[in-house]
Amino acid sequence: MRVLHTMLRVGDLQRSIEFYTQIMGMNLLRQHENDEYKYTLAFVGYGDESEGAVIELTYNWGTEDYDMGNAFGHVAIGVDDIYGTCDAIRAAGGHISREPGPVKGGATEIAFVDDPDGYKLELIQMESASKGLG
């Protein structure tokens, strides 16, 4: 078994596709419209779905925003250069909501980026991504 994707409901599909592809550097892997049930799915990621998990962006036609609630945390993305990545995201118009630096109580370097719908993307310095937050 393996994780296939994480689904995020979005209010403006094109805006979200542009964010994930142009600011976060992902590829649009596939897109599907369902006329009968009035939704569109777009899958974005850094590689082919057969090799790793991706993000499913779900646009329910006519719904522009959602109650985010307080249960969802974030999607984590490993990066080779957290400081350079944050600079590139900022230069492309992305919003860094937590500047890169060590996690509280540990040494792992993290940062947070907000997507257009308010979802949090945690960037983790790749060399310590699998070691936990210590």
N, CA and C atoms as an extended XYZ file, in Angstrom:
402
Properties=species:S:1:pos:R:3:atomname:S:1:resname:S:1:resid:I:1 pbc="F F F"
N         0.831       -1.183        0.000 N   MET     1
C         0.000        0.000        0.000 CA  MET     1
C         0.875        1.246        0.000 C   MET     1
N         0.307        2.339       -0.491 N   ARG     2
C         0.995        3.623       -0.460 CA  ARG     2
C        -0.031        4.745       -0.549 C   ARG     2
N         0.350        5.927       -0.114 N   VAL     3
C        -0.515        7.099       -0.220 CA  VAL     3
C        -0.562        7.510       -1.692 C   VAL     3
N        -1.772        7.724       -2.233 N   LEU     4
C        -1.920        8.100       -3.632 CA  LEU     4
C        -2.019        9.615       -3.815 C   LEU     4
N        -2.943       10.233       -3.061 N   HIS     5
C        -3.096       11.681       -3.181 CA  HIS     5
C        -3.792       12.257       -1.957 C   HIS     5
N        -3.697       13.570       -1.852 N   THR     6
C        -4.442       14.344       -0.862 CA  THR     6
C        -5.392       15.229       -1.632 C   THR     6
N        -6.668       15.248       -1.249 N   MET     7
C        -7.669       16.050       -1.950 CA  MET     7
C        -7.908       17.348       -1.202 C   MET     7
N        -7.856       18.463       -1.945 N   LEU     8
C        -8.150       19.786       -1.405 CA  LEU     8
C        -9.269       20.401       -2.234 C   LEU     8
N       -10.317       20.894       -1.569 N   ARG     9
C       -11.397       21.587       -2.272 CA  ARG     9
C       -10.967       23.029       -2.504 C   ARG     9
N       -11.136       23.508       -3.725 N   VAL    10
C       -10.682       24.853       -4.077 CA  VAL    10
C       -11.834       25.678       -4.638 C   VAL    10
N       -11.738       26.991       -4.460 N   GLY    11
C       -12.793       27.897       -4.908 CA  GLY    11
C       -12.608       28.439       -6.308 C   GLY    11
N       -11.393       28.393       -6.826 N   ASP    12
C       -11.084       28.876       -8.172 CA  ASP    12
C       -10.024       27.940       -8.725 C   ASP    12
N       -10.446       27.016       -9.566 N   LEU    13
C        -9.548       25.955      -10.026 CA  LEU    13
C        -8.350       26.514      -10.785 C   LEU    13
N        -8.579       27.446      -11.687 N   GLN    14
C        -7.466       27.977      -12.476 CA  GLN    14
C        -6.445       28.680      -11.593 C   GLN    14
N        -6.928       29.448      -10.617 N   ARG    15
C        -6.029       30.129       -9.672 CA  ARG    15
C        -5.187       29.107       -8.911 C   ARG    15
N        -5.810       28.012       -8.488 N   SER    16
C        -5.084       26.983       -7.742 CA  SER    16
C        -4.091       26.249       -8.631 C   SER    16
N        -4.483       25.928       -9.855 N   ILE    17
C        -3.555       25.271      -10.784 CA  ILE    17
C        -2.346       26.179      -11.020 C   ILE    17
N        -2.584       27.461      -11.224 N   GLU    18
C        -1.472       28.397      -11.437 CA  GLU    18
C        -0.562       28.464      -10.213 C   GLU    18
N        -1.143       28.483       -9.013 N   PHE    19
C        -0.330       28.504       -7.796 CA  PHE    19
C         0.543       27.262       -7.712 C   PHE    19
N        -0.052       26.090       -7.846 N   TYR    20
C         0.702       24.852       -7.662 CA  TYR    20
C         1.716       24.601       -8.775 C   TYR    20
N         1.425       25.079       -9.988 N   THR    21
C         2.374       24.863      -11.086 CA  THR    21
C         3.397       25.995      -11.189 C   THR    21
N         2.952       27.240      -11.161 N   GLN    22
C         3.864       28.363      -11.394 CA  GLN    22
C         4.616       28.789      -10.139 C   GLN    22
N         4.005       28.706       -8.978 N   ILE    23
C         4.673       29.140       -7.746 CA  ILE    23
C         5.346       27.967       -7.030 C   ILE    23
N         4.663       26.830       -6.940 N   MET    24
C         5.231       25.684       -6.231 CA  MET    24
C         6.018       24.739       -7.138 C   MET    24
N         5.968       24.939       -8.449 N   GLY    25
C         6.778       24.154       -9.376 CA  GLY    25
C         6.283       22.758       -9.679 C   GLY    25
N         5.016       22.474       -9.392 N   MET    26
C         4.451       21.159       -9.701 CA  MET    26
C         4.019       21.125      -11.166 C   MET    26
N         3.675       19.949      -11.621 N   ASN    27
C         3.146       19.758      -12.970 CA  ASN    27
C         1.663       19.439      -12.883 C   ASN    27
N         0.891       19.931      -13.845 N   LEU    28
C        -0.506       19.517      -13.972 CA  LEU    28
C        -0.478       18.158      -14.650 C   LEU    28
N        -0.874       17.118      -13.930 N   LEU    29
C        -0.754       15.750      -14.418 CA  LEU    29
C        -1.962       15.301      -15.223 C   LEU    29
N        -3.134       15.693      -14.764 N   ARG    30
C        -4.366       15.364      -15.501 CA  ARG    30
C        -5.513       16.174      -14.938 C   ARG    30
N        -6.564       16.283      -15.743 N   GLN    31
C        -7.738       17.049      -15.338 CA  GLN    31
C        -8.969       16.346      -15.901 C   GLN    31
N       -10.056       16.348      -15.119 N   HIS    32
C       -11.286       15.664      -15.533 CA  HIS    32
C       -12.500       16.466      -15.083 C   HIS    32
N       -13.430       16.702      -16.000 N   GLU    33
C       -14.690       17.374      -15.665 CA  GLU    33
C       -15.812       16.356      -15.601 C   GLU    33
N       -16.701       16.514      -14.631 N   ASN    34
C       -17.884       15.671      -14.521 CA  ASN    34
C       -19.108       16.572      -14.653 C   ASN    34
N       -19.689       16.586      -15.860 N   ASP    35
C       -20.836       17.453      -16.143 CA  ASP    35
C       -22.068       17.066      -15.334 C   ASP    35
N       -22.272       15.774      -15.147 N   GLU    36
C       -23.474       15.314      -14.435 CA  GLU    36
C       -23.481       15.791      -12.983 C   GLU    36
N       -22.347       15.682      -12.303 N   TYR    37
C       -22.289       16.046      -10.884 CA  TYR    37
C       -21.627       17.401      -10.638 C   TYR    37
N       -21.260       18.086      -11.704 N   LYS    38
C       -20.796       19.471      -11.670 CA  LYS    38
C       -19.551       19.681      -10.790 C   LYS    38
N       -18.495       18.962      -11.124 N   TYR    39
C       -17.213       19.186      -10.472 CA  TYR    39
C       -16.085       18.935      -11.468 C   TYR    39
N       -14.926       19.493      -11.169 N   THR    40
C       -13.723       19.271      -11.963 CA  THR    40
C       -12.597       18.879      -11.017 C   THR    40
N       -11.820       17.886      -11.424 N   LEU    41
C       -10.667       17.431      -10.670 CA  LEU    41
C        -9.401       17.757      -11.459 C   LEU    41
N        -8.394       18.245      -10.766 N   ALA    42
C        -7.084       18.459      -11.379 CA  ALA    42
C        -6.050       17.856      -10.438 C   ALA    42
N        -5.156       17.075      -10.998 N   PHE    43
C        -4.120       16.429      -10.202 CA  PHE    43
C        -2.782       17.090      -10.502 C   PHE    43
N        -2.099       17.532       -9.448 N   VAL    44
C        -0.804       18.192       -9.596 CA  VAL    44
C         0.223       17.473       -8.735 C   VAL    44
N         1.475       17.509       -9.177 N   GLY    45
C         2.530       16.879       -8.399 CA  GLY    45
C         3.889       17.098       -9.019 C   GLY    45
N         4.897       16.586       -8.346 N   TYR    46
C         6.276       16.740       -8.804 CA  TYR    46
C         6.720       15.596       -9.701 C   TYR    46
N         5.957       14.534       -9.740 N   GLY    47
C         6.305       13.396      -10.581 CA  GLY    47
C         5.051       12.618      -10.922 C   GLY    47
N         5.233       11.579      -11.677 N   ASP    48
C         4.118       10.750      -12.110 CA  ASP    48
C         3.411       10.117      -10.909 C   ASP    48
N         2.107        9.996      -11.011 N   GLU    49
C         1.308        9.405       -9.925 CA  GLU    49
C         1.716        7.971       -9.614 C   GLU    49
N         2.285        7.284      -10.576 N   SER    50
C         2.701        5.901      -10.339 CA  SER    50
C         3.926        5.829       -9.425 C   SER    50
N         4.604        6.962       -9.220 N   GLU    51
C         5.832        6.964       -8.431 CA  GLU    51
C         5.723        7.661       -7.088 C   GLU    51
N         4.701        8.489       -6.891 N   GLY    52
C         4.595        9.205       -5.628 CA  GLY    52
C         3.241        9.849       -5.453 C   GLY    52
N         2.999       10.336       -4.263 N   ALA    53
C         1.727       10.970       -3.943 CA  ALA    53
C         1.618       12.324       -4.645 C   ALA    53
N         0.378       12.714       -4.969 N   VAL    54
C         0.093       13.976       -5.630 CA  VAL    54
C        -1.037       14.678       -4.882 C   VAL    54
N        -1.404       15.859       -5.361 N   ILE    55
C        -2.516       16.607       -4.779 CA  ILE    55
C        -3.653       16.659       -5.783 C   ILE    55
N        -4.844       16.300       -5.328 N   GLU    56
C        -6.060       16.399       -6.139 CA  GLU    56
C        -6.759       17.701       -5.758 C   GLU    56
N        -6.896       18.597       -6.718 N   LEU    57
C        -7.632       19.840       -6.521 CA  LEU    57
C        -9.048       19.599       -7.012 C   LEU    57
N       -10.031       19.734       -6.125 N   THR    58
C       -11.427       19.492       -6.476 CA  THR    58
C       -12.175       20.808       -6.495 C   THR    58
N       -12.740       21.126       -7.652 N   TYR    59
C       -13.558       22.328       -7.782 CA  TYR    59
C       -15.008       21.896       -7.983 C   TYR    59
N       -15.851       22.190       -6.988 N   ASN    60
C       -17.290       21.948       -7.098 CA  ASN    60
C       -17.886       23.212       -7.711 C   ASN    60
N       -18.421       23.082       -8.914 N   TRP    61
C       -18.861       24.231       -9.693 CA  TRP    61
C       -19.778       25.131       -8.868 C   TRP    61
N       -19.465       26.410       -8.856 N   GLY    62
C       -20.286       27.394       -8.163 CA  GLY    62
C       -19.947       27.599       -6.696 C   GLY    62
N       -19.034       26.815       -6.145 N   THR    63
C       -18.631       26.985       -4.753 CA  THR    63
C       -17.287       27.703       -4.731 C   THR    63
N       -17.283       28.910       -4.173 N   GLU    64
C       -16.072       29.723       -4.202 CA  GLU    64
C       -15.244       29.658       -2.923 C   GLU    64
N       -15.847       29.236       -1.803 N   ASP    65
C       -15.067       29.130       -0.580 CA  ASP    65
C       -15.649       28.060        0.329 C   ASP    65
N       -14.831       27.625        1.267 N   TYR    66
C       -15.192       26.553        2.190 CA  TYR    66
C       -14.858       26.970        3.607 C   TYR    66
N       -15.562       26.393        4.563 N   ASP    67
C       -15.222       26.550        5.972 CA  ASP    67
C       -14.028       25.635        6.217 C   ASP    67
N       -12.888       26.220        6.540 N   MET    68
C       -11.666       25.433        6.678 CA  MET    68
C       -11.676       24.546        7.920 C   MET    68
N       -12.455       24.884        8.907 N   GLY    69
C       -12.471       24.063       10.112 CA  GLY    69
C       -11.132       24.136       10.840 C   GLY    69
N       -10.953       23.268       11.802 N   ASN    70
C        -9.690       23.295       12.547 CA  ASN    70
C        -9.035       21.918       12.642 C   ASN    70
N        -9.454       20.987       11.809 N   ALA    71
C        -8.884       19.648       11.879 CA  ALA    71
C        -7.711       19.445       10.921 C   ALA    71
N        -7.783       20.003        9.727 N   PHE    72
C        -6.725       19.817        8.736 CA  PHE    72
C        -5.492       20.601        9.150 C   PHE    72
N        -4.330       20.003        8.998 N   GLY    73
C        -3.084       20.671        9.354 CA  GLY    73
C        -2.361       21.236        8.151 C   GLY    73
N        -1.687       20.368        7.378 N   HIS    74
C        -0.894       20.833        6.254 CA  HIS    74
C        -0.490       19.662        5.365 C   HIS    74
N         0.035       20.011        4.197 N   VAL    75
C         0.681       19.065        3.297 CA  VAL    75
C         2.172       19.360        3.391 C   VAL    75
N         2.995       18.355        3.644 N   ALA    76
C         4.438       18.544        3.787 CA  ALA    76
C         5.149       18.259        2.468 C   ALA    76
N         6.114       19.126        2.153 N   ILE    77
C         6.900       18.999        0.927 CA  ILE    77
C         8.370       19.111        1.300 C   ILE    77
N         9.158       18.119        0.924 N   GLY    78
C        10.595       18.154        1.174 CA  GLY    78
C        11.289       18.992        0.115 C   GLY    78
N        12.220       19.835        0.543 N   VAL    79
C        12.966       20.694       -0.385 CA  VAL    79
C        14.462       20.590       -0.089 C   VAL    79
N        15.283       20.782       -1.119 N   ASP    80
C        16.734       20.701       -0.950 CA  ASP    80
C        17.328       21.957       -0.323 C   ASP    80
N        16.740       23.121       -0.598 N   ASP    81
C        17.252       24.397       -0.093 CA  ASP    81
C        16.064       25.230        0.375 C   ASP    81
N        15.722       25.120        1.640 N   ILE    82
C        14.516       25.763        2.159 CA  ILE    82
C        14.569       27.288        2.024 C   ILE    82
N        15.736       27.875        2.213 N   TYR    83
C        15.862       29.335        2.122 CA  TYR    83
C        15.719       29.795        0.668 C   TYR    83
N        16.393       29.122       -0.251 N   GLY    84
C        16.278       29.449       -1.672 CA  GLY    84
C        14.875       29.198       -2.207 C   GLY    84
N        14.255       28.105       -1.740 N   THR    85
C        12.895       27.791       -2.165 CA  THR    85
C        11.931       28.877       -1.714 C   THR    85
N        12.056       29.320       -0.475 N   CYS    86
C        11.184       30.393        0.024 CA  CYS    86
C        11.408       31.688       -0.753 C   CYS    86
N        12.656       32.003       -1.079 N   ASP    87
C        12.941       33.199       -1.876 CA  ASP    87
C        12.271       33.103       -3.241 C   ASP    87
N        12.341       31.925       -3.871 N   ALA    88
C        11.742       31.733       -5.196 CA  ALA    88
C        10.215       31.814       -5.129 C   ALA    88
N         9.622       31.231       -4.098 N   ILE    89
C         8.165       31.284       -3.928 CA  ILE    89
C         7.725       32.728       -3.713 C   ILE    89
N         8.428       33.439       -2.881 N   ARG    90
C         8.110       34.845       -2.607 CA  ARG    90
C         8.242       35.674       -3.886 C   ARG    90
N         9.312       35.460       -4.656 N   ALA    91
C         9.544       36.209       -5.896 CA  ALA    91
C         8.463       35.920       -6.935 C   ALA    91
N         7.876       34.703       -6.887 N   ALA    92
C         6.821       34.332       -7.828 CA  ALA    92
C         5.440       34.799       -7.371 C   ALA    92
N         5.374       35.439       -6.189 N   GLY    93
C         4.102       35.954       -5.694 CA  GLY    93
C         3.449       35.116       -4.621 C   GLY    93
N         4.124       34.072       -4.154 N   GLY    94
C         3.578       33.228       -3.094 CA  GLY    94
C         3.731       33.874       -1.726 C   GLY    94
N         2.920       33.413       -0.771 N   HIS    95
C         2.924       33.976        0.579 CA  HIS    95
C         3.566       32.993        1.558 C   HIS    95
N         4.710       33.381        2.121 N   ILE    96
C         5.375       32.590        3.157 CA  ILE    96
C         4.778       33.028        4.490 C   ILE    96
N         4.042       32.142        5.146 N   SER    97
C         3.383       32.511        6.399 CA  SER    97
C         4.239       32.195        7.628 C   SER    97
N         5.267       31.388        7.446 N   ARG    98
C         6.248       31.130        8.515 CA  ARG    98
C         7.602       31.058        7.838 C   ARG    98
N         8.446       32.006        8.146 N   GLU    99
C         9.767       32.066        7.522 CA  GLU    99
C        10.580       30.821        7.878 C   GLU    99
N        11.520       30.439        7.008 N   PRO   100
C        12.314       29.238        7.286 CA  PRO   100
C        13.185       29.389        8.524 C   PRO   100
N        13.300       28.302        9.242 N   GLY   101
C        14.126       28.249       10.436 CA  GLY   101
C        13.820       26.985       11.202 C   GLY   101
N        14.544       26.754       12.277 N   PRO   102
C        14.351       25.534       13.070 CA  PRO   102
C        12.956       25.469       13.689 C   PRO   102
N        12.411       24.266       13.737 N   VAL   103
C        11.131       24.038       14.392 CA  VAL   103
C        11.312       24.303       15.886 C   VAL   103
N        10.275       24.791       16.536 N   LYS   104
C        10.360       25.037       17.979 CA  LYS   104
C        10.691       23.732       18.699 C   LYS   104
N        11.722       23.771       19.529 N   GLY   105
C        12.120       22.604       20.297 CA  GLY   105
C        12.933       21.593       19.521 C   GLY   105
N        13.416       21.958       18.316 N   GLY   106
C        14.188       21.014       17.522 CA  GLY   106
C        15.134       21.706       16.571 C   GLY   106
N        15.723       20.922       15.688 N   ALA   107
C        16.706       21.452       14.751 CA  ALA   107
C        16.243       21.392       13.300 C   ALA   107
N        15.190       20.641       13.008 N   THR   108
C        14.706       20.519       11.641 CA  THR   108
C        14.237       21.878       11.132 C   THR   108
N        14.711       22.261        9.961 N   GLU   109
C        14.330       23.543        9.387 CA  GLU   109
C        13.052       23.394        8.575 C   GLU   109
N        12.064       24.248        8.906 N   ILE   110
C        10.769       24.219        8.236 CA  ILE   110
C        10.358       25.644        7.864 C   ILE   110
N         9.353       25.722        7.004 N   ALA   111
C         8.703       26.986        6.655 CA  ALA   111
C         7.277       26.628        6.243 C   ALA   111
N         6.406       27.615        6.193 N   PHE   112
C         5.040       27.383        5.734 CA  PHE   112
C         4.678       28.361        4.629 C   PHE   112
N         3.957       27.844        3.632 N   VAL   113
C         3.431       28.615        2.511 CA  VAL   113
C         1.919       28.462        2.542 C   VAL   113
N         1.189       29.542        2.270 N   ASP   114
C        -0.274       29.472        2.175 CA  ASP   114
C        -0.673       29.412        0.710 C   ASP   114
N        -1.562       28.476        0.372 N   ASP   115
C        -2.069       28.441       -0.995 CA  ASP   115
C        -3.232       29.433       -1.116 C   ASP   115
N        -3.776       29.656       -2.313 N   PRO   116
C        -4.817       30.678       -2.488 CA  PRO   116
C        -6.091       30.443       -1.681 C   PRO   116
N        -6.351       29.201       -1.290 N   ASP   117
C        -7.545       28.890       -0.510 CA  ASP   117
C        -7.269       28.839        0.984 C   ASP   117
N        -6.030       29.102        1.386 N   GLY   118
C        -5.691       29.113        2.801 CA  GLY   118
C        -5.118       27.813        3.331 C   GLY   118
N        -4.935       26.808        2.470 N   TYR   119
C        -4.305       25.566        2.913 CA  TYR   119
C        -2.835       25.836        3.200 C   TYR   119
N        -2.303       25.152        4.198 N   LYS   120
C        -0.906       25.310        4.587 CA  LYS   120
C        -0.058       24.225        3.929 C   LYS   120
N         1.061       24.650        3.354 N   LEU   121
C         2.056       23.736        2.818 CA  LEU   121
C         3.302       23.906        3.680 C   LEU   121
N         3.731       22.829        4.326 N   GLU   122
C         4.933       22.884        5.139 CA  GLU   122
C         6.112       22.467        4.275 C   GLU   122
N         7.119       23.319        4.214 N   LEU   123
C         8.362       22.981        3.537 CA  LEU   123
C         9.324       22.468        4.597 C   LEU   123
N         9.957       21.331        4.319 N   ILE   124
C        10.901       20.736        5.263 CA  ILE   124
C        12.227       20.527        4.533 C   ILE   124
N        13.307       21.001        5.159 N   GLN   125
C        14.633       20.796        4.581 CA  GLN   125
C        14.848       19.301        4.393 C   GLN   125
N        15.084       18.874        3.158 N   MET   126
C        15.082       17.464        2.789 CA  MET   126
C        16.070       16.611        3.588 C   MET   126
N        17.237       17.140        3.919 N   GLU   127
C        18.242       16.328        4.613 CA  GLU   127
C        17.767       15.838        5.972 C   GLU   127
N        16.746       16.522        6.530 N   SER   128
C        16.239       16.084        7.825 CA  SER   128
C        14.757       15.705        7.778 C   SER   128
N        14.198       15.611        6.578 N   ALA   129
C        12.754       15.365        6.429 CA  ALA   129
C        12.303       14.032        7.016 C   ALA   129
N        13.118       13.019        6.971 N   SER   130
C        12.691       11.709        7.462 CA  SER   130
C        13.152       11.436        8.892 C   SER   130
N        13.765       12.414        9.532 N   LYS   131
C        14.265       12.224       10.892 CA  LYS   131
C        13.285       12.690       11.962 C   LYS   131
N        12.100       13.169       11.577 N   GLY   132
C        11.199       13.742       12.535 CA  GLY   132
C        11.573       15.196       12.769 C   GLY   132
N        11.009       15.816       13.758 N   LEU   133
C        11.229       17.246       13.973 CA  LEU   133
C        12.336       17.554       14.976 C   LEU   133
N        13.028       16.543       15.464 N   GLY   134
C        14.072       16.765       16.457 CA  GLY   134
C        15.307       17.423       15.920 C   GLY   134
